[in-house]
Amino acid sequence: MRAIGVMLVLLLAWGAAAARAEETRKMEPVVVTATTVETPAEQLGATVSVITEEDFRTYHYVTVQDALRSVPGLDVRQSGSLGTTTSISIRGVDPTKVQVLIDGVRVASPTLGEAELSDISPDLIDRIEIIRGPQSTLYGADAIGGVVNIITKKGQGPFSGFLSQEIGNYDTFRTQTGFSGSSGRVDYAFGASHTESAGRSRNDDFDNNAVSGRIGLALPGDSALAFILRYNRGETRLPVRSVDDSGEPFFPLPIRPVIDVDARQESETLVTSLDGRTHPVPWWGSELRLSRYENTVGFQDPEDPGIPCLFPPCDTISQIDVERREAEWINHFYVGTWSTSSIGLVSRGEDGDVSGNSPGFSKRTSTEAGFFEQQLRILERLFLTGGARVEHHSVFGTEATGRGSAAFVIKETGTRLRASGGSGFRVPTFNELYFPGFGNPALKPEHSVSFDAGLDQRLWANRIRLALTYFENHFKDLVVCCVPSPTPPFSTTTNAGRANTGGLEFASEADLLDSLTAHLNYTYTETKDVATGRWLPRVPRHSWDGGLTWRPTRRASLFAQVYAITRQWETLGDVYNSGHTRVDIGGQYRLVERAGRLQALDLTLRVQNLLNEGYAEVRGFPALGTAFLVGLRASF
């Protein structure tokens, strides 16, 4: 908390010093995810955040989840060291209700319901668009809390490339390379990365290799094709075994972790998509996407001496194979500049297979959906959006959702008023339904009604940007874990009835000087399980994020960031996970500029958890202490 106080003082002091700074203007981002068509953010009634390529360069983010920590309303949790499972929740809504996309393709596992982001190289990302609030109308089930769309770079212009090598403590090494460009009608972008780390304890190693590529072809009639591929293979050692206070194995919450010396997990993911678009006449455009997501996760845990084995087989071997095939066709109809109508059709099939030396399952589902959305722009001041979706699931039947939003812009004062609301639903995951000893086939889909309203204000010739948002989410048939199972001592999932979340988000950004910027974000969240009156698990009441960036010279940049959250209640054990404050610093310095084929050579540094605070974002899985990465990045 002291660190946040210091940053506030610095912000005020530098703001006073910069009172006579010259006028500047920050460009309003253009967002695709909120409406499926390119729309300036100021015309959207939804709550939108964009993490740009410049943000990635400035803060030298090591992972995507590091970047997402700076977004108001988002809570990012990593289960220990580098490479371990990471989850994202929005506004108190758990990770299974947040839709994560990469270039518009779903990447959440149908078994777990969550997306793994540890394998995505930040150097290959153009921007990340985050839409908070219900998005089931456009994106179907699992988008109750919002959507995170990671958009990768597209090649353009002459050939260019980069190569970076970083080293750090915990025996961490990271290598990244990529190249992109265009020639005639063809554009291309390819990248590869390797990351390895020994972690903080025995059997805490992480090793990951990833490649990605995009090749596009421009066609006559304002048309284009693009093929995108992403492949990842990783191995994560799992050092924590869950035991209760008596020393017996305990499932599923670690009460007292002990070191497991030989458990490990291997993962392999392949995502491919073929995108086509055409806009041959001013009044009509069409997009078609065919995508495929494949993921295999293998888990091995030989029997551990000295720890009782209650549930044979004790030498655990399991494998999860999932596959998703999806086709999406969207047509846009334009009337001048004031009306855009979008009609979409979606067909999706999902397979999930769990096998090993314990009982497993094999399940298949299919989904067909259609949606309509209308955008209206009135006098360049009032912007309205409304839509509806009908979706049929092969197991749970037909669901209908809708949403609407409005934004009113007062250009003379730099003010924007906005509001949005909608309904949503979530289909239980394969694991929640069928996992042996844990799943509950009697589960029903979750349903939600949500709304938010906010005010955006720009001051001081656009140098200061403020946003305040109030939000509410109301859930019915909420799926919760964990309640006593018919097969003790395991626990299972159930529909808990009703739950509510609500709160406030505040975001601020200031260009204090031409070379100095600051941001400060705060989120207040209230949650309640209506049946029990209890707080929902793993949701902090207060969270803060603040940062300063300084460019003392044209060649150098420095940054400091602070993240802080208060304690959170855990599902089992009636215990709390302590809050924590994390301070990160870093920067980069350009050593060489334009030397032959070499365009630039940069020295980079990022230090995480500078104050070496001991904490766990997921109780029982300690985070790393002070961790640094120093490296060189060559651009050519």
C-alpha positions, -999 to 999 in steps of 0.1 A, spaced: 0 0 0 29 24 7 40 19 -29 6 31 -42 8 61 -19 42 71 -33 29 67 -69 -1 90 -62 22 117 -48 45 114 -79 14 117 -102 2 149 -85 37 164 -84 44 158 -120 9 169 -130 17 203 -114 51 205 -131 35 199 -164 7 225 -162 22 245 -191 31 215 -213 21 217 -250 -11 203 -263 -12 167 -275 -38 142 -288 -40 105 -282 -57 86 -310 -90 68 -302 -85 31 -308 -106 12 -334 -122 -20 -320 -134 -51 -339 -144 -75 -311 -173 -54 -297 -194 -55 -329 -175 -78 -354 -168 -47 -376 -142 -19 -371 -157 7 -348 -141 36 -331 -141 30 -293 -159 63 -286 -189 49 -305 -194 19 -283 -217 17 -253 -198 -14 -240 -168 -11 -217 -137 -15 -238 -99 -17 -231 -72 -20 -257 -36 -31 -250 -15 -20 -279 18 -31 -294 33 1 -279 22 -10 -244 40 -43 -249 71 -25 -260 70 0 -232 64 -24 -203 83 -53 -218 56 -78 -208 70 -113 -205 35 -130 -209 0 -121 -220 -12 -124 -185 12 -98 -173 -3 -73 -197 -39 -82 -187 -32 -74 -150 -33 -37 -159 -70 -38 -171 -96 -26 -147 -121 -53 -136 -98 -82 -146 -83 -105 -120 -54 -127 -133 -42 -157 -112 -12 -179 -119 -8 -212 -100 28 -207 -91 59 -203 -113 64 -194 -149 43 -216 -172 18 -228 -147 -19 -226 -153 -33 -191 -155 -69 -180 -152 -87 -147 -160 -119 -135 -143 -138 -103 -151 -159 -84 -126 -161 -113 -102 -172 -137 -129 -151 -168 -129 -128 -178 -158 -151 -204 -173 -174 -175 -182 -148 -154 -200 -144 -161 -237 -107 -160 -249 -100 -157 -286 -69 -156 -307 -76 -139 -340 -112 -146 -334 -108 -183 -328 -119 -198 -295 -89 -213 -275 -106 -223 -242 -105 -261 -236 -140 -277 -237 -130 -299 -208 -116 -273 -184 -135 -243 -198 -104 -220 -195 -78 -208 -220 -40 -213 -214 -21 -181 -223 14 -190 -212 25 -202 -247 17 -169 -266 47 -148 -275 40 -110 -268 63 -101 -297 38 -115 -322 8 -96 -308 -6 -65 -325 -31 -57 -298 -55 -72 -273 -91 -61 -272 -110 -66 -239 -148 -62 -238 -163 -63 -203 -199 -73 -197 -222 -99 -214 -212 -108 -250 -232 -140 -255 -252 -123 -284 -221 -123 -306 -200 -150 -290 -225 -175 -276 -221 -195 -244 -191 -188 -222 -190 -151 -228 -211 -140 -198 -183 -120 -182 -167 -107 -214 -143 -114 -242 -105 -112 -245 -94 -112 -282 -57 -115 -289 -50 -101 -324 -16 -111 -339 4 -91 -363 -1 -90 -400 28 -85 -424 30 -53 -443 57 -34 -462 93 -45 -468 107 -76 -451 116 -71 -414 124 -93 -385 137 -96 -350 157 -119 -327 158 -116 -290 176 -135 -262 169 -131 -225 183 -147 -194 172 -144 -158 173 -159 -123 155 -192 -116 176 -205 -146 152 -188 -170 160 -185 -207 138 -171 -234 145 -169 -271 121 -153 -296 124 -146 -334 101 -136 -361 98 -119 -395 71 -103 -416 64 -83 -447 44 -82 -479 52 -85 -516 25 -77 -542 -7 -93 -531 9 -115 -505 15 -107 -469 32 -129 -443 42 -131 -406 60 -159 -389 74 -164 -354 89 -189 -330 98 -189 -293 115 -211 -267 111 -205 -230 126 -226 -201 128 -220 -164 138 -241 -133 112 -225 -111 115 -219 -74 117 -254 -60 124 -290 -69 103 -304 -98 92 -269 -108 106 -268 -143 89 -254 -173 98 -258 -210 79 -245 -239 83 -242 -277 59 -224 -300 56 -214 -336 30 -193 -354 24 -181 -389 1 -161 -410 0 -158 -448 -25 -136 -466 -36 -130 -502 -53 -99 -515 -79 -106 -542 -97 -83 -566 -129 -67 -554 -116 -57 -520 -114 -93 -510 -88 -113 -491 -79 -148 -478 -57 -156 -448 -44 -188 -433 -33 -187 -397 -15 -215 -378 -3 -217 -342 15 -247 -326 27 -251 -291 43 -279 -271 51 -275 -235 61 -295 -204 53 -283 -169 65 -300 -137 40 -300 -109 57 -296 -75 27 -292 -53 7 -322 -39 -25 -314 -19 -27 -328 16 -49 -318 45 -36 -310 80 -35 -347 90 -12 -355 61 -38 -373 41 -45 -365 4 -71 -339 1 -91 -329 -30 -94 -304 -46 -80 -275 -25 -44 -275 -12 -46 -269 25 -9 -277 33 12 -282 1 41 -307 1 67 -312 -27 58 -338 -53 91 -348 -69 79 -365 -101 45 -352 -112 45 -336 -147 22 -324 -174 28 -322 -211 6 -302 -235 4 -299 -272 -19 -274 -290 -26 -268 -327 -49 -240 -338 -56 -234 -375 -80 -211 -393 -88 -200 -429 -104 -166 -431 -120 -151 -461 -136 -116 -465 -151 -96 -494 -165 -61 -497 -173 -58 -534 -199 -31 -531 -203 -2 -507 -235 -17 -491 -224 -53 -485 -195 -71 -470 -191 -108 -460 -167 -128 -438 -162 -165 -435 -140 -183 -410 -132 -220 -407 -112 -229 -377 -99 -260 -358 -86 -262 -322 -68 -294 -310 -53 -299 -276 -37 -329 -259 -27 -328 -222 -9 -358 -206 -4 -361 -169 19 -385 -151 24 -389 -113 42 -420 -100 34 -431 -65 51 -410 -38 67 -428 -10 57 -417 25 23 -403 14 -7 -427 19 -24 -439 -12 -62 -439 -6 -75 -442 -41 -57 -467 -63 -42 -467 -89 -16 -445 -72 7 -444 -102 -14 -419 -121 -14 -417 -159 -40 -397 -177 -45 -380 -211 -71 -354 -222 -78 -350 -259 -101 -322 -271 -110 -309 -305 -132 -280 -317 -143 -274 -353 -161 -242 -361 -175 -224 -391 -187 -188 -388 -203 -167 -416 -211 -130 -411 -227 -106 -435 -227 -69 -430 -252 -45 -447 -245 -7 -448 -268 22 -453 -246 53 -458 -226 60 -427 -255 58 -402 -265 21 -402 -247 -12 -401 -267 -45 -399 -249 -78 -392 -262 -113 -396 -242 -143 -386 -244 -181 -387 -223 -204 -365 -218 -242 -365 -195 -258 -339 -186 -293 -329 -166 -302 -297 -151 -335 -287 -136 -344 -253 -118 -377 -244 -103 -385 -210 -83 -417 -208 -57 -434 -185 -53 -460 -158 -84 -446 -141 -120 -443 -154 -124 -417 -181 -151 -405 -206 -156 -397 -242 -182 -371 -252 -193 -352 -283 -215 -321 -286 -226 -298 -314 -239 -262 -315 -257 -242 -342 -265 -205 -338 -277 -174 -356 -274 -138 -345 -285 -103 -357 -270 -70 -346 -279 -35 -356 -257 -4 -352 -271 32 -356 -251 64 -357 -272 95 -352 -257 130 -359 -223 116 -348 -234 120 -312 -257 92 -303 -246 56 -311 -270 27 -305 -263 -10 -308 -288 -39 -303 -288 -76 -311 -302 -110 -304 -290 -146 -307 -306 -180 -308 -283 -210 -301 -291 -247 -301 -269 -271 -281 -271 -308 -287 -274 -316 -250 -290 -285 -234 -314 -274 -261 -321 -239 -274 -312 -207 -256 -319 -171 -267 -299 -141 -256 -299 -104 -263 -280 -72 -256 -282 -35 -262 -259 -5 -257 -258 33 -261 -232 59 -262 -237 97 -262 -207 119 -271 -205 156 -261 -175 166 -282 -174 202 -269 -166 190 -233 -147 157 -242 -175 137 -224 -190 104 -233 -219 87 -215 -224 50 -221 -245 21 -209 -250 -15 -219 -270 -45 -208 -277 -80 -219 -284 -116 -210 -261 -146 -213 -257 -183 -206 -229 -208 -200 -230 -245 -208 -211 -267 -182 -178 -280 -193 -171 -317 -200 -153 -320 -167 -181 -304 -147 -205 -329 -163 -186 -361 -167 -153 -363 -149 -152 -395 -128 -159 -389 -91 -163 -351 -97 -187 -345 -126 -225 -340 -122 -245 -350 -154 -276 -333 -139 -261 -298 -142 -281 -272 -160 -267 -242 -180 -260 -210 -161 -280 -179 -170 -272 -142 -163 -285 -107 -167 -259 -79 -166 -257 -42 -171 -232 -14 -167 -232 24 -171 -203 48 -172 -188 82 -179 -156 89 -198 -140 124 -196 -110 139 -214 -93 169 -199 -63 192 -204 -64 191 -242 -68 153 -241 -38 148 -219 -59 134 -190 -83 105 -197 -107 93 -170 -134 66 -169 -158 56 -142 -181 25 -146 -208 9 -124 -216 -27 -131 -239 -55 -120 -242 -92 -128 -270 -115 -117 -267 -152 -121 -292 -181 -120 -283 -218 -117 -247 -208 -109 -223 -239 -112 -202 -240 -81 -176 -263 -66 -172 -279 -42 -200 -298 -24 -199 -333 -9 -200 -360 -36 -220 -393 -35 -186 -409 -36 -168 -395 -5 -143 -380 1 -144 -364 -33 -164 -333 -40 -186 -324 -69 -203 -295 -88 -238 -284 -84 -262 -256 -95 -261 -233 -64 -290 -211 -73 -285 -174 -75 -255 -151 -71 -248 -114 -76 -217 -94 -83 -214 -56 -87 -191 -28 -82 -172 2 -96 -142 5 -120 -121 36 -122 -95 41 -149 -72 71 -154 -43 79 -177 -23 111 -179 4 125 -203 21 145 -176 50 155 -199 59 147 -234 82 121 -219 62 111 -188 29 92 -186 10 77 -157 -20 55 -151 -40 45 -120 -68 20 -121 -91 8 -92 -118 -18 -90 -143 -24 -62 -163 -56 -63 -191 -69 -41 -202 -106 -45 -229 -127 -28 -242 -162 -31 -279 -155 -24 -286 -189 -9 -257 -189 17 -250 -151 20 -213 -159 15 -188 -141 -7 -180 -158 -40 -146 -175 -39 -114 -159 -52 -128 -124 -58 -109 -95 -41 -130 -66 -28 -104 -41 -38 -77 -41 -65 -54 -14 -78 -30 -10 -106 -7 20 -112 22 28 -134 47 54 -146 66 54 -178 95 79 -185 115 85 -217 145 106 -205 161 104 -240 151 92 -274 171 60 -269 159 51 -233 127 43 -215 119 33 -180 88 20 -162 74 11 -128 41 -7 -121 23 -16 -89 -4 -43 -85 -23 -47 -53 -53 -68 -42 -70 -75 -9 -77 -110 6 -101 -134 -10 -122 -162 4 -115 -198 -7 -141 -224 -15 -130 -251 9 -117 -248 45 -134 -215 52 -101 -197 48 -88 -166 31 -60 -162 7 -40 -131 18 -39 -100 -3 -6 -88 -17 13 -59 -34 36 -65 -63 60 -40 -78 76 -44 -112 102 -22 -128 122 -22 -160 131 -5 -192 151 -6 -224 180 12 -240 189 14 -277 225 5 -281 227 6 -319 206 23 -345 207 17 -383 240 0 -387 240 -18 -421 212 -44 -421 207 -40 -384 179 -15 -377 183 -15 -340 198 -33 -310 180 -28 -277 190 -38 -242 159 -48 -222 153 -54 -185 122 -64 -165 122 -71 -128 90 -86 -113 81 -86 -76 109 -61 -68 102 -61 -31 104 -100 -30 69 -102 -14 58 -138 -5 23 -144 -18 2 -169 -38 -24 -159 -64 -39 -193 -59 -37 -205 -23 -11 -233 -19 8 -224 -50 35 -198 -41 44 -172 -67 80 -164 -76 101 -141 -55 120 -113 -72 125 -124 -108 145 -106 -135 150 -110 -172 177 -91 -191 183 -95 -228 191 -81 -262 167 -76 -290 180 -71 -326 157 -57 -353 165 -60 -390 
